[in-house]
């Protein structure tokens, strides 16, 4: 949760306020990705992959709907 919070704070500073750098955001993204990899081991990669496929399908459907 801490890593995600730091990413959110970094995004807020850089994207919304114009302070900081993209390198700062990239460093926080890297930390979150590492944490997600660790969580994947705990929860199970197969379950995460199933959920990811479902969410990507939902996103694709929303994008198609917005093209109309």
N, C-alpha and C positions, 0 to 999 in steps of 0.2 A: 504494500500500500504506500509505503514511503517513497519508493522509486516512482510510482505513478504520480504521486503528489508533486514530486520534484519536476517531473516532465510537464505536468499541467502548469506549474508555476513558471517554468522556463518558456513554455509556449505563450503564456500570458504576457510575460515581459517582452519577448522578442516580437511576436506577431501582433499583439494588440497595442503595446506601448512603444515599440520601436527601440527598446533597450536590449543590450546583449547582442549575441551573434548566432548565426546558424550553427556554428561549431558547438555552442552551448547546448542547443536543442539536439544536435546529433549525439552528443555525449549522453544526454538523458535518454534518448531513444535507445542507444546501445545498452544502457543499464536496464531499461524495461525489457528489451528483447532477451537479455541474459536471464532476467528473473522469470520471464515467460517460458524460457527453455527449461528452467528448473521446475517450474510448476507443471509443465507438460510431463515430466518424469514422475511427478507425484500423482497427478490425476490420470494419466494414461494418454499416450499419443493418439491411439486409435479414436478415443472419445473426442478429443480435441479436433482431430481431422474431420470426423463426422459433423460436428457442430460448425466447423469452418466452411465445409461444403454447403451446408444448409444456409448459412448466413450470406455466403457469396451468391447463392441462387436468389435469395430474397433481394439482395442489392441489385442484381441484374434485372429482376422483375420490376423493381422501382424505377430503375434507369430507363427501361423500355417504356414504362407507363408515362414517364415524364416527356418522352419524345413525341407523344401523341398530341 
